[in-house]
Amino acid sequence: MAVGLPTLALVLGGALWAVAVVGVQLECVDAARTGARAAARGESLDAVRRMAGLAAPAGAVVSVTRDAELSRVTISATVRPVKAALLPGIVIRADATAATEPGAEETGP
């Protein structure tokens, strides 16, 4: 019992952290897709960053590039096992690319 309970707690903690990492990954993917669609339509790049940032997890970094052919959004977020600064986190990254609509590259910087 003295060995089993701490082991069970450690396994349960690891499983909960894995679920949190998967949740952040899904949020990043959704935010990147939202931003890529908006960028491809011709929204301003500031508006695209704002929309993707609202859909992304707190503290995520949003990167947007757009040219005549492709619009690409990258979201990066760090997930820590506990809210302590001493423990390293895992960086989660999601990219989404969409074909830029004709004339959209002229509407944003």
C-alpha positions in Angstrom: 0.0 0.0 0.0 2.9 2.4 0.8 4.3 1.9 -2.7 1.0 1.5 -4.6 -0.7 4.7 -3.6 2.1 7.1 -4.6 2.6 5.2 -7.8 -1.1 5.4 -8.6 -1.1 9.2 -7.9 1.9 9.7 -10.2 0.3 7.7 -13.0 -3.0 9.6 -12.6 -1.1 13.0 -12.6 0.7 12.0 -15.8 -2.5 11.0 -17.5 -4.2 14.2 -16.5 -1.2 16.2 -17.8 -1.3 14.2 -21.1 -5.0 15.1 -21.5 -4.2 18.8 -20.9 -1.4 18.7 -23.6 -3.9 17.1 -26.1 -6.4 19.8 -25.3 -3.9 22.6 -25.9 -2.9 20.9 -29.2 -6.5 20.9 -30.4 -7.0 24.5 -29.4 -3.8 25.5 -31.3 -5.0 23.5 -34.4 -8.4 25.2 -34.3 -6.9 28.7 -33.9 -4.4 28.1 -36.7 -7.2 27.0 -39.1 -9.4 30.0 -38.1 -6.5 32.4 -38.8 -5.6 30.7 -42.1 -9.1 31.0 -43.4 -9.4 34.6 -42.4 -6.0 35.4 -44.0 -6.9 33.6 -47.2 -10.1 35.7 -47.4 -8.1 38.9 -47.3 -8.7 40.1 -43.7 -6.0 42.5 -42.5 -3.1 40.7 -40.8 -3.8 42.4 -37.5 -7.3 41.1 -37.6 -6.1 37.7 -38.4 -3.7 37.7 -35.4 -6.5 39.0 -33.2 -8.9 36.3 -34.3 -6.3 33.5 -34.0 -5.2 34.8 -30.7 -8.7 34.7 -29.3 -9.1 31.1 -30.3 -5.6 30.1 -29.1 -4.7 29.1 -25.6 -3.7 31.9 -23.2 -0.1 33.0 -23.7 0.2 31.5 -27.3 2.3 33.2 -29.9 0.6 33.8 -33.3 2.6 34.1 -36.5 0.9 35.0 -39.9 2.4 35.1 -43.4 0.5 35.7 -46.6 1.7 35.9 -50.2 -0.1 35.6 -53.6 -0.5 31.9 -53.3 -0.6 30.8 -49.7 -1.7 32.1 -46.3 0.0 30.5 -43.3 -0.7 30.8 -39.6 1.4 29.2 -36.9 0.4 29.0 -33.3 2.9 28.1 -30.5 2.0 27.5 -26.8 3.9 26.1 -23.9 2.3 23.6 -21.5 3.8 23.1 -18.1 3.0 20.1 -15.9 2.3 22.4 -13.0 2.0 26.1 -12.8 5.6 26.4 -11.5 8.3 28.2 -13.4 11.0 25.7 -12.3 9.6 22.8 -14.3 10.2 22.8 -18.1 7.2 22.8 -20.4 6.4 21.3 -23.7 6.0 23.6 -26.7 3.0 22.8 -28.7 2.9 24.0 -32.3 0.2 24.0 -35.0 0.4 25.2 -38.6 -2.4 25.8 -41.0 -2.2 26.8 -44.7 -4.9 28.0 -47.0 -4.8 29.1 -50.7 -5.0 32.9 -50.8 -7.9 34.1 -52.8 -7.2 36.4 -55.8 -6.6 40.0 -54.7 -6.4 39.1 -51.0 -2.7 39.7 -50.8 -3.2 43.3 -51.7 -5.5 44.0 -48.7 -3.1 43.4 -45.9 0.5 44.4 -45.1 
